[in-house]
Amino acid sequence: MRDCVRKLKPGAPLLVYVYYAFDNRPGWFRALWRVTDLGRVVISRLPFGLRRAVTTGIAVLVYWPLARGAALAERLGIRVEGLPLSAYRHNSFYSMKTDALDRFGTRLEQRFSRARIAAMMADAGLVDVRFSVGVPYWVACGTRG
C-alpha cells in the first residue's frame, strides 16, 4: 500500500477493496466461511479451465439460488441483510460467476479487520480514511496527505 501511495500526488485519493475479516458478522457466518474456505483451498489448485467450470457451477448452484431467494424474501418484506450472498440479490449472474471465480479460484486470500485496514492506510500516509457503510465490506478511500 505504501508503494501505491507514493505514486499519488498530495491530495489524491486511493480507493481500496480488501477482503474483510467478518469482524462485523456473527459466529455462525464466520464458521460457514471457514467451511467454504476448505473448498477454496482445493478449487484454487485446479487447472484454470476446470477451476472456471467448478466456480461457474458454484455460481449456478449456490450464488444464484441464494441471491434470488434473498431478492424474493426482500419483496415479501423480510430483512435479508444478514443472509449469506444476499448482497448479490440485485446483481447479474455474470457478477456472481466472476465473484465465485475470485472467491474460490484464488490461492492466496488474506482477510483484515476494519481496524487493521485503517492502520495500514494511516501507516501508508493516507488521511481522511472512510469506509463504506454497507456491503461490500471493506471498501475504503483515503487521501494522500
Protein Blocks (a to p, Z undefined) as FASTA:
>chain_A
ZZmmmmpcehiacddddddehlmbcfklmmmmmmmmmmmmmmmmpcfklmmmmmmmmmmm
mmmmmmmmmmmmmmnopafklpghklmmmpcfklmmmmmmmmmmpmbacdddfklmmmmm
mmnopahiacdfbdcddddddddZZ
